[in-house]
Amino acid sequence: MAKESGVKVILKVGDAADPEVFTDLKGQKDTRMSGAGNAIDVSDKTTGGWGSTLAGTRNMTVTASGLVVWPDTTGIDVLRGHWEAGTTVNCELVLNDNGDKYSGAFSITQLDIGGASDGATEYSVTLQNAGQPTHS
């Protein structure tokens, strides 16, 4: 299997139209997905002193950061609007050239936009799954 550059990992945000159109979040420099799961302890006297667990709640966190690309701020505007309204946003996280991706509704848990006087305007966003994402 060939290795691919991380530049292939792209976060896209949906416009909530029917059919929904997904737009690249422009200026991405760093985009990553992190999966986590909680273990449920089901140890008892019959496990011989060994811990025994069941899979519990799984969570997916997606983070993206980069440079704001003026005037094409469509993706940032969509995220900001959902953050202000406290609503979820449909997203696609494209993983490679083959089109492997995760899709689903996400809550915006952090949105930062800013910049230093001697630098470009930057953004960062953290998204948390709001239900089960699908992999295709």
Backbone as JSON Lines, residues from 0, in Angstrom:
{"i":0,"aa":"M","n":[0.84,-1.17,0.0],"ca":[0.0,0.0,0.0],"c":[0.89,1.24,0.0]}
{"i":1,"aa":"A","n":[0.57,2.18,-0.85],"ca":[1.37,3.39,-0.97],"c":[1.11,4.34,0.18]}
{"i":2,"aa":"K","n":[2.13,5.07,0.53],"ca":[1.99,6.11,1.55],"c":[1.45,7.36,0.87]}
{"i":3,"aa":"E","n":[0.7,8.16,1.62],"ca":[0.16,9.4,1.07],"c":[0.51,10.56,1.98]}
{"i":4,"aa":"S","n":[0.62,11.72,1.39],"ca":[0.88,12.94,2.13],"c":[-0.33,13.29,2.99]}
{"i":5,"aa":"G","n":[-0.08,13.88,4.14],"ca":[-1.16,14.32,5.02],"c":[-2.01,15.41,4.41]}
{"i":6,"aa":"V","n":[-1.55,15.97,3.3],"ca":[-2.33,17.01,2.63],"c":[-3.65,16.44,2.09]}
{"i":7,"aa":"K","n":[-3.77,15.13,2.03],"ca":[-4.99,14.47,1.53],"c":[-6.11,14.48,2.57]}
{"i":8,"aa":"V","n":[-5.78,14.71,3.84],"ca":[-6.78,14.7,4.91],"c":[-7.44,16.08,4.94]}
{"i":9,"aa":"I","n":[-8.71,16.12,4.54],"ca":[-9.42,17.4,4.36],"c":[-10.75,17.37,5.1]}
{"i":10,"aa":"L","n":[-11.03,18.42,5.85],"ca":[-12.33,18.6,6.5],"c":[-13.23,19.41,5.59]}
{"i":11,"aa":"K","n":[-14.45,18.88,5.36],"ca":[-15.45,19.57,4.55],"c":[-16.67,19.81,5.42]}
{"i":12,"aa":"V","n":[-17.31,20.97,5.26],"ca":[-18.5,21.29,6.03],"c":[-19.7,21.38,5.11]}
{"i":13,"aa":"G","n":[-20.87,20.91,5.6],"ca":[-22.09,20.89,4.81],"c":[-22.86,22.19,4.9]}
{"i":14,"aa":"D","n":[-23.66,22.45,3.87],"ca":[-24.45,23.68,3.83],"c":[-25.89,23.48,4.27]}
{"i":15,"aa":"A","n":[-26.27,22.27,4.66],"ca":[-27.62,21.92,5.15],"c":[-28.69,22.05,4.08]}
{"i":16,"aa":"A","n":[-28.32,22.18,2.81],"ca":[-29.29,22.24,1.72],"c":[-29.73,20.82,1.37]}
{"i":17,"aa":"D","n":[-30.69,20.7,0.48],"ca":[-31.14,19.39,0.02],"c":[-31.07,19.36,-1.5]}
{"i":18,"aa":"P","n":[-30.11,18.69,-2.11],"ca":[-29.08,17.85,-1.49],"c":[-27.97,18.71,-0.88]}
{"i":19,"aa":"E","n":[-27.36,18.16,0.15],"ca":[-26.32,18.88,0.87],"c":[-25.03,18.93,0.05]}
{"i":20,"aa":"V","n":[-24.42,20.1,0.04],"ca":[-23.14,20.31,-0.64],"c":[-22.08,20.53,0.43]}
{"i":21,"aa":"F","n":[-20.96,19.82,0.29],"ca":[-19.86,19.94,1.24],"c":[-18.74,20.77,0.64]}
{"i":22,"aa":"T","n":[-18.26,21.74,1.42],"ca":[-17.23,22.67,0.98],"c":[-15.98,22.46,1.82]}
{"i":23,"aa":"D","n":[-14.82,22.42,1.15],"ca":[-13.54,22.33,1.87],"c":[-13.41,23.52,2.81]}
{"i":24,"aa":"L","n":[-12.94,23.26,4.01],"ca":[-12.56,24.33,4.91],"c":[-11.22,24.84,4.4]}
{"i":25,"aa":"K","n":[-11.21,26.0,3.8],"ca":[-10.01,26.53,3.11],"c":[-8.88,26.82,4.09]}
{"i":26,"aa":"G","n":[-7.66,26.76,3.59],"ca":[-6.47,27.13,4.35],"c":[-6.0,26.11,5.36]}
{"i":27,"aa":"Q","n":[-6.52,24.87,5.3],"ca":[-6.15,23.86,6.3],"c":[-4.66,23.56,6.24]}
{"i":28,"aa":"K","n":[-4.06,23.55,7.41],"ca":[-2.65,23.18,7.54],"c":[-2.5,21.89,8.34]}
{"i":29,"aa":"D","n":[-3.4,21.69,9.3],"ca":[-3.33,20.51,10.17],"c":[-4.75,20.03,10.43]}
{"i":30,"aa":"T","n":[-5.04,18.8,10.03],"ca":[-6.37,18.23,10.21],"c":[-6.19,16.8,10.7]}
{"i":31,"aa":"R","n":[-6.89,16.47,11.78],"ca":[-6.75,15.12,12.32],"c":[-8.01,14.63,13.0]}
{"i":32,"aa":"M","n":[-8.14,13.32,13.04],"ca":[-9.25,12.64,13.7],"c":[-8.68,11.84,14.85]}
{"i":33,"aa":"S","n":[-9.37,11.88,15.97],"ca":[-8.95,11.1,17.13],"c":[-10.16,10.32,17.63]}
{"i":34,"aa":"G","n":[-9.99,9.03,17.74],"ca":[-11.06,8.17,18.25],"c":[-10.72,7.71,19.66]}
{"i":35,"aa":"A","n":[-11.73,7.65,20.51],"ca":[-11.53,7.21,21.89],"c":[-12.72,6.37,22.31]}
{"i":36,"aa":"G","n":[-12.48,5.52,23.26],"ca":[-13.56,4.69,23.79],"c":[-13.42,4.53,25.29]}
{"i":37,"aa":"N","n":[-14.54,4.46,25.96],"ca":[-14.56,4.24,27.41],"c":[-14.74,2.76,27.67]}
{"i":38,"aa":"A","n":[-13.99,2.26,28.63],"ca":[-14.12,0.86,29.02],"c":[-15.07,0.76,30.22]}
{"i":39,"aa":"I","n":[-15.95,-0.23,30.16],"ca":[-16.86,-0.49,31.27],"c":[-16.3,-1.67,32.06]}
{"i":40,"aa":"D","n":[-15.99,-1.44,33.31],"ca":[-15.41,-2.49,34.15],"c":[-16.49,-3.48,34.55]}
{"i":41,"aa":"V","n":[-16.33,-4.73,34.13],"ca":[-17.27,-5.79,34.49],"c":[-16.55,-6.9,35.27]}
{"i":42,"aa":"S","n":[-15.44,-6.52,35.94],"ca":[-14.68,-7.48,36.74],"c":[-15.51,-7.93,37.93]}
{"i":43,"aa":"D","n":[-15.34,-9.18,38.29],"ca":[-15.98,-9.7,39.49],"c":[-15.11,-10.83,40.05]}
{"i":44,"aa":"K","n":[-15.61,-11.52,41.01],"ca":[-14.83,-12.58,41.67],"c":[-14.5,-13.73,40.73]}
{"i":45,"aa":"T","n":[-15.21,-13.86,39.63],"ca":[-14.95,-14.98,38.72],"c":[-13.88,-14.68,37.68]}
{"i":46,"aa":"T","n":[-13.33,-13.47,37.66],"ca":[-12.34,-13.13,36.64],"c":[-10.91,-13.41,37.11]}
{"i":47,"aa":"G","n":[-10.77,-14.1,38.23],"ca":[-9.47,-14.56,38.69],"c":[-8.48,-13.46,39.0]}
{"i":48,"aa":"G","n":[-8.96,-12.33,39.44],"ca":[-8.08,-11.21,39.76],"c":[-7.7,-10.36,38.56]}
{"i":49,"aa":"W","n":[-8.19,-10.74,37.41],"ca":[-7.93,-9.96,36.2],"c":[-9.1,-9.03,35.95]}
{"i":50,"aa":"G","n":[-8.77,-7.86,35.44],"ca":[-9.83,-6.94,35.06],"c":[-10.52,-7.44,33.8]}
{"i":51,"aa":"S","n":[-11.78,-7.17,33.71],"ca":[-12.55,-7.55,32.53],"c":[-13.39,-6.34,32.13]}
{"i":52,"aa":"T","n":[-13.38,-6.02,30.84],"ca":[-14.08,-4.82,30.39],"c":[-14.97,-5.1,29.18]}
{"i":53,"aa":"L","n":[-15.92,-4.24,29.02],"ca":[-16.75,-4.2,27.81],"c":[-16.5,-2.85,27.14]}
{"i":54,"aa":"A","n":[-16.69,-2.81,25.83],"ca":[-16.56,-1.54,25.12],"c":[-17.72,-0.64,25.52]}
{"i":55,"aa":"G","n":[-17.41,0.6,25.83],"ca":[-18.43,1.57,26.21],"c":[-18.62,2.62,25.12]}
{"i":56,"aa":"T","n":[-18.89,3.81,25.54],"ca":[-19.14,4.91,24.62],"c":[-17.89,5.24,23.8]}
{"i":57,"aa":"R","n":[-18.08,5.38,22.5],"ca":[-16.98,5.77,21.61],"c":[-17.21,7.23,21.2]}
{"i":58,"aa":"N","n":[-16.11,7.95,21.06],"ca":[-16.17,9.35,20.64],"c":[-15.16,9.6,19.53]}
{"i":59,"aa":"M","n":[-15.54,10.49,18.63],"ca":[-14.64,10.93,17.57],"c":[-14.47,12.44,17.71]}
{"i":60,"aa":"T","n":[-13.23,12.86,17.75],"ca":[-12.93,14.29,17.77],"c":[-12.15,14.61,16.51]}
{"i":61,"aa":"V","n":[-12.56,15.68,15.84],"ca":[-11.88,16.15,14.64],"c":[-11.37,17.55,14.93]}
{"i":62,"aa":"T","n":[-10.09,17.77,14.65],"ca":[-9.53,19.11,14.81],"c":[-8.96,19.55,13.46]}
{"i":63,"aa":"A","n":[-9.1,20.84,13.2],"ca":[-8.53,21.41,11.99],"c":[-8.03,22.81,12.33]}
{"i":64,"aa":"S","n":[-6.91,23.17,11.74],"ca":[-6.4,24.52,11.93],"c":[-5.71,24.95,10.65]}
{"i":65,"aa":"G","n":[-5.63,26.26,10.49],"ca":[-4.99,26.76,9.28],"c":[-5.09,28.26,9.2]}
{"i":66,"aa":"L","n":[-4.95,28.75,7.98],"ca":[-4.97,30.17,7.7],"c":[-6.31,30.55,7.09]}
{"i":67,"aa":"V","n":[-6.89,31.65,7.56],"ca":[-8.13,32.14,6.97],"c":[-7.8,32.66,5.58]}
{"i":68,"aa":"V","n":[-8.53,32.2,4.57],"ca":[-8.3,32.6,3.18],"c":[-9.37,33.62,2.82]}
{"i":69,"aa":"W","n":[-8.99,34.91,2.86],"ca":[-9.94,35.98,2.52],"c":[-10.02,36.11,1.01]}
{"i":70,"aa":"P","n":[-11.15,36.35,0.39],"ca":[-12.46,36.49,1.0],"c":[-13.25,35.19,1.04]}
{"i":71,"aa":"D","n":[-12.62,34.04,0.66],"ca":[-13.36,32.78,0.6],"c":[-13.43,32.14,1.98]}
{"i":72,"aa":"T","n":[-14.33,32.65,2.8],"ca":[-14.47,32.16,4.18],"c":[-15.75,31.34,4.35]}
{"i":73,"aa":"T","n":[-16.24,30.74,3.27],"ca":[-17.51,29.99,3.32],"c":[-17.51,28.96,4.44]}
{"i":74,"aa":"G","n":[-16.48,28.12,4.51],"ca":[-16.42,27.07,5.54],"c":[-16.38,27.64,6.95]}
{"i":75,"aa":"I","n":[-15.57,28.66,7.16],"ca":[-15.48,29.32,8.47],"c":[-16.83,29.94,8.83]}
{"i":76,"aa":"D","n":[-17.49,30.58,7.84],"ca":[-18.8,31.2,8.09],"c":[-19.84,30.17,8.5]}
{"i":77,"aa":"V","n":[-19.82,29.0,7.85],"ca":[-20.76,27.93,8.21],"c":[-20.5,27.48,9.65]}
{"i":78,"aa":"L","n":[-19.24,27.24,9.99],"ca":[-18.89,26.81,11.34],"c":[-19.28,27.86,12.38]}
{"i":79,"aa":"R","n":[-18.96,29.1,12.09],"ca":[-19.28,30.19,13.02],"c":[-20.79,30.3,13.23]}
{"i":80,"aa":"G","n":[-21.56,30.18,12.16],"ca":[-23.02,30.23,12.27],"c":[-23.58,29.12,13.14]}
{"i":81,"aa":"H","n":[-23.06,27.9,12.97],"ca":[-23.52,26.77,13.8],"c":[-23.07,26.94,15.25]}
{"i":82,"aa":"W","n":[-21.86,27.46,15.44],"ca":[-21.39,27.69,16.81],"c":[-22.28,28.73,17.5]}
{"i":83,"aa":"E","n":[-22.58,29.83,16.81],"ca":[-23.43,30.87,17.39],"c":[-24.83,30.36,17.72]}
{"i":84,"aa":"A","n":[-25.37,29.49,16.85],"ca":[-26.72,28.96,17.05],"c":[-26.75,27.77,18.01]}
{"i":85,"aa":"G","n":[-25.59,27.2,18.3],"ca":[-25.55,26.02,19.16],"c":[-26.12,24.79,18.49]}
{"i":86,"aa":"T","n":[-25.97,24.71,17.16],"ca":[-26.5,23.58,16.4],"c":[-25.34,22.71,15.89]}
{"i":87,"aa":"T","n":[-25.68,21.53,15.46],"ca":[-24.67,20.63,14.9],"c":[-24.47,20.95,13.42]}
{"i":88,"aa":"V","n":[-23.31,20.57,12.92],"ca":[-22.98,20.77,11.51],"c":[-22.59,19.41,10.91]}
{"i":89,"aa":"N","n":[-23.09,19.14,9.71],"ca":[-22.7,17.92,9.01],"c":[-21.33,18.14,8.38]}
{"i":90,"aa":"C","n":[-20.46,17.16,8.57],"ca":[-19.09,17.26,8.06],"c":[-18.68,15.97,7.39]}
{"i":91,"aa":"E","n":[-17.69,16.09,6.53],"ca":[-17.0,14.95,5.94],"c":[-15.52,15.13,6.23]}
{"i":92,"aa":"L","n":[-14.89,14.07,6.68],"ca":[-13.44,14.07,6.86],"c":[-12.87,13.11,5.83]}
{"i":93,"aa":"V","n":[-12.32,13.66,4.77],"ca":[-11.74,12.85,3.69],"c":[-10.35,12.43,4.14]}
{"i":94,"aa":"L","n":[-10.06,11.13,4.01],"ca":[-8.81,10.58,4.54],"c":[-7.72,10.39,3.49]}
{"i":95,"aa":"N","n":[-8.1,10.18,2.21],"ca":[-7.09,9.88,1.2],"c":[-7.65,10.08,-0.21]}
{"i":96,"aa":"D","n":[-6.81,9.84,-1.2],"ca":[-7.22,9.98,-2.6],"c":[-8.26,8.96,-3.03]}
{"i":97,"aa":"N","n":[-8.36,7.84,-2.31],"ca":[-9.36,6.82,-2.64],"c":[-10.77,7.27,-2.27]}
{"i":98,"aa":"G","n":[-10.88,8.35,-1.51],"ca":[-12.19,8.85,-1.11],"c":[-12.69,8.27,0.2]}
{"i":99,"aa":"D","n":[-11.85,7.51,0.92],"ca":[-12.25,7.02,2.24],"c":[-12.58,8.23,3.1]}
{"i":100,"aa":"K","n":[-13.69,8.17,3.81],"ca":[-14.08,9.32,4.62],"c":[-14.99,8.91,5.75]}
{"i":101,"aa":"Y","n":[-15.06,9.78,6.75],"ca":[-16.04,9.7,7.82],"c":[-17.02,10.85,7.6]}
{"i":102,"aa":"S","n":[-18.3,10.57,7.78],"ca":[-19.34,11.58,7.62],"c":[-20.28,11.52,8.81]}
{"i":103,"aa":"G","n":[-20.82,12.68,9.16],"ca":[-21.81,12.7,10.23],"c":[-22.02,14.09,10.78]}
{"i":104,"aa":"A","n":[-22.87,14.16,11.8],"ca":[-23.16,15.42,12.48],"c":[-22.15,15.6,13.61]}
{"i":105,"aa":"F","n":[-21.69,16.84,13.78],"ca":[-20.7,17.16,14.79],"c":[-21.11,18.41,15.54]}
{"i":106,"aa":"S","n":[-20.79,18.43,16.82],"ca":[-20.94,19.64,17.64],"c":[-19.61,20.38,17.63]}
{"i":107,"aa":"I","n":[-19.69,21.69,17.61],"ca":[-18.48,22.51,17.63],"c":[-18.16,22.79,19.09]}
{"i":108,"aa":"T","n":[-17.06,22.21,19.57],"ca":[-16.71,22.38,20.98],"c":[-15.7,23.5,21.19]}
{"i":109,"aa":"Q","n":[-15.04,23.93,20.1],"ca":[-14.12,25.06,20.21],"c":[-13.93,25.66,18.82]}
{"i":110,"aa":"L","n":[-13.96,27.0,18.77],"ca":[-13.71,27.71,17.52],"c":[-12.87,28.94,17.85]}
{"i":111,"aa":"D","n":[-11.68,29.0,17.3],"ca":[-10.77,30.12,17.52],"c":[-10.44,30.77,16.19]}
{"i":112,"aa":"I","n":[-10.5,32.09,16.15],"ca":[-10.07,32.87,14.99],"c":[-9.26,34.03,15.54]}
{"i":113,"aa":"G","n":[-8.06,34.22,15.03],"ca":[-7.23,35.31,15.54],"c":[-5.94,35.43,14.77]}
{"i":114,"aa":"G","n":[-5.13,36.36,15.21],"ca":[-3.84,36.53,14.56],"c":[-3.01,37.6,15.25]}
{"i":115,"aa":"A","n":[-1.73,37.45,15.13],"ca":[-0.78,38.43,15.67],"c":[-0.59,39.55,14.67]}
{"i":116,"aa":"S","n":[-0.1,40.68,15.14],"ca":[0.09,41.84,14.26],"c":[1.11,41.57,13.17]}
{"i":117,"aa":"D","n":[1.98,40.6,13.38],"ca":[2.99,40.31,12.36],"c":[2.77,38.95,11.69]}
{"i":118,"aa":"G","n":[1.49,38.48,11.68],"ca":[1.21,37.18,11.07],"c":[-0.14,37.16,10.39]}
{"i":119,"aa":"A","n":[-0.44,36.05,9.76],"ca":[-1.71,35.86,9.05],"c":[-2.82,35.55,10.05]}
{"i":120,"aa":"T","n":[-4.06,35.78,9.62],"ca":[-5.22,35.4,10.43],"c":[-5.33,33.88,10.41]}
{"i":121,"aa":"E","n":[-5.47,33.29,11.58],"ca":[-5.51,31.83,11.72],"c":[-6.83,31.41,12.36]}
{"i":122,"aa":"Y","n":[-7.17,30.14,12.16],"ca":[-8.34,29.56,12.81],"c":[-7.98,28.18,13.35]}
{"i":123,"aa":"S","n":[-8.76,27.74,14.31],"ca":[-8.72,26.34,14.73],"c":[-10.12,25.97,15.18]}
{"i":124,"aa":"V","n":[-10.49,24.75,14.93],"ca":[-11.82,24.27,15.3],"c":[-11.7,22.85,15.83]}
{"i":125,"aa":"T","n":[-12.5,22.55,16.85],"ca":[-12.58,21.2,17.4],"c":[-14.04,20.77,17.31]}
{"i":126,"aa":"L","n":[-14.25,19.6,16.74],"ca":[-15.58,19.05,16.54],"c":[-15.7,17.73,17.29]}
{"i":127,"aa":"Q","n":[-16.87,17.48,17.86],"ca":[-17.14,16.22,18.58],"c":[-18.35,15.57,17.93]}
{"i":128,"aa":"N","n":[-18.27,14.27,17.69],"ca":[-19.38,13.58,17.05],"c":[-20.69,13.8,17.82]}
{"i":129,"aa":"A","n":[-21.79,13.95,17.06],"ca":[-23.12,14.1,17.64],"c":[-23.98,12.93,17.15]}
{"i":130,"aa":"G","n":[-23.5,11.74,17.39],"ca":[-24.1,10.52,16.89],"c":[-23.01,9.69,16.24]}
{"i":131,"aa":"Q","n":[-23.41,8.59,15.62],"ca":[-22.43,7.68,15.03],"c":[-22.02,8.17,13.65]}
{"i":132,"aa":"P","n":[-20.72,8.48,13.45],"ca":[-20.25,8.82,12.11],"c":[-20.23,7.56,11.24]}
{"i":133,"aa":"T","n":[-20.37,7.74,9.94],"ca":[-20.3,6.6,9.03],"c":[-18.97,6.65,8.29]}
{"i":134,"aa":"H","n":[-18.45,5.48,7.99],"ca":[-17.21,5.37,7.22],"c":[-17.58,4.81,5.85]}
{"i":135,"aa":"S","n":[-17.1,5.47,4.83],"ca":[-17.36,4.97,3.47],"c":[-16.11,5.13,2.62]}
